[in-house]
Amino acid sequence: MGTMNSTKSCGGPVPPTDDPQGLEFPDWSGMISHKSPQTFAEAVQWNEEMLEMFPPKSNRAALDIEAKCDIEFVF
């Protein structure tokens, strides 16, 4: 059996921050839209081609476990 992950209740809602609107988001105004819009079928075909270029690794589960980051939350 793998590591059990759990959390415990903090006993109430998280207190609000001083500036809830102070989140910084990237400025996407300068982004150029895709030059050639695709139909759904074309997008699915493109996705299938990309999946063939990057096949799944046979040891993917082991790599995922190895890359897992254990974090301790202190309340």
C-alpha positions in Angstrom: 0.0 0.0 0.0 1.3 3.5 -0.9 1.6 6.5 1.3 -1.8 7.8 2.7 -2.4 11.5 2.1 -4.8 13.3 4.4 -5.7 16.7 5.7 -7.3 17.9 8.8 -9.8 20.7 9.3 -8.6 24.1 10.4 -11.8 24.6 12.3 -13.2 27.5 10.2 -12.9 29.5 7.0 -9.6 30.8 5.8 -9.3 34.5 6.7 -9.4 36.9 3.8 -6.2 38.5 2.6 -5.6 42.3 2.8 -6.1 42.7 -0.9 -8.1 39.9 -2.5 -8.0 41.7 -5.9 -4.2 41.9 -5.8 -3.7 38.7 -7.7 -1.2 39.1 -10.6 -2.3 37.5 -13.8 -0.3 37.5 -17.1 -1.1 40.1 -19.7 -2.5 38.1 -22.6 -3.5 41.2 -24.6 -0.5 40.9 -27.0 -1.2 37.2 -27.8 -1.9 36.4 -31.4 -4.7 34.0 -32.0 -4.1 30.7 -33.9 -3.6 31.6 -37.6 -5.6 28.7 -39.0 -8.6 27.7 -36.9 -9.3 24.0 -36.8 -12.4 22.0 -36.8 -13.0 19.6 -33.9 -12.1 16.7 -36.2 -8.8 18.4 -37.2 -8.0 19.1 -33.6 -8.6 15.5 -32.6 -6.4 14.3 -35.6 -3.6 16.7 -34.5 -3.8 15.4 -30.9 -3.5 11.8 -32.1 -0.4 12.8 -34.2 1.2 14.4 -31.1 0.4 11.4 -28.9 2.2 9.2 -31.5 5.3 11.5 -31.3 5.4 11.2 -27.5 4.3 7.6 -26.5 3.7 6.8 -22.9 6.7 5.4 -21.0 6.5 1.8 -19.8 7.7 2.7 -16.3 5.4 5.7 -16.0 3.9 4.7 -12.6 7.4 4.2 -11.1 8.5 7.6 -12.5 5.4 9.3 -11.0 6.1 7.8 -7.5 9.7 8.8 -7.7 8.7 12.4 -8.7 6.2 12.7 -5.9 6.8 15.5 -3.4 5.9 14.9 0.2 4.7 18.1 1.8 3.9 18.6 5.5 1.1 21.0 6.3 1.3 22.6 9.7 -1.9 24.0 11.2 
